[in-house]
Amino acid sequence: MSINSFGRLFRFATWGESHGPAIGALVDGCPPGLALTEADIQPWLDRRRPGADPLTSTRAEPDRVRILSGTYEGRTTGTPISLMIDNVDAQPRDYPADAPHRPGHADQAYDAKYGLRDPRGGGRASARETAARVAASAIARLVIPEVGIEARVIEIGGEPEAARWPALIEAAREAGSSLGAIVECVATGAAAGWGAPVHAKLDAELAAAIMSINAVKGVEIGAGFAAARLRGEDNADPAHSGGITGGIATGGPILLRAAFKPASSVPLLGVSGRHDPCVAIRGAPVVEAMVALVLADHKLLHRAQCG
């Protein structure tokens, strides 16, 4: 069994490999009648596409999305929506099939699980896959127009002062290395009641969604790990809950942070190809995407049970 889909009522699955001909997503469970064209999806893809920022990968992908099904005359039909993004700047020759496993990457894990793997840039283990998630999330945002979601990098390489980040990233790139970072995301407008008390806790599902992003190694909600260092009377402040208590949204802002590790694909370890010296820069839109996908699903789940 291979798990390539996510969600309960609003579901999506991604497909494709980093250096294959294309990547894409299949979105199912979207309500009918919502206005949707490729122009509604493209701005979100433009925020995460490579080559748009000198501090990111030099891979030049326009990330132009095509809607292949699920709409008619600019509106969703309630049937599965198929999205496709061509890979136009793939360079599979950078990843010969006989190259040794890359330290810290998923090469060895894929071999152990499947007995074979796509060596072209990591195949499904590449951050290229996240473009499909961002495309799917543009549809999720149509389901939750009342919700605003904003993610931003708040720390790079242990440095919270944004003015120092470009120099730190360039120094790491020139040294053949990479940097980790922390991304913070705030979602406002989620209604009180979204979520569930036990097996579909909203905070648990948000954490699972964020942890599914490449290079994310930690997630905290509200006060997070800092709560472990507080006394009960101090932690009782609603601000520390991150907008979720008992697995259910309170109606307040939902706050979470994601820790991105330094990219494993670096020249210092003998890895060729084009890679981000700090993956979190383009990871912030992906964090937003996963939050949108979870919240859209939980809005529909709440409506299905509670009206």
DAQUI-V207763 format. One record per helix or strand of 3 or more residues. SS is the DSSP state (H for helix, E for strand). FROM is the first residue (numbers start at 1). LEN is the number of residues. If there is no record, write none. Layout:
BEGIN
ss=SS from=FROM len=LEN
ss=SS from=FROM len=LEN
END
This chain:
BEGIN
ss=E from=11 len=6
ss=E from=22 len=7
ss=H from=38 len=11
ss=E from=65 len=3
ss=E from=81 len=6
ss=H from=92 len=3
ss=H from=107 len=8
ss=H from=123 len=3
ss=H from=127 len=17
ss=E from=148 len=9
ss=H from=162 len=13
ss=E from=181 len=8
ss=H from=202 len=10
ss=E from=216 len=6
ss=H from=224 len=6
ss=H from=232 len=4
ss=H from=238 len=4
ss=E from=254 len=7
ss=H from=267 len=3
ss=H from=280 len=27
END
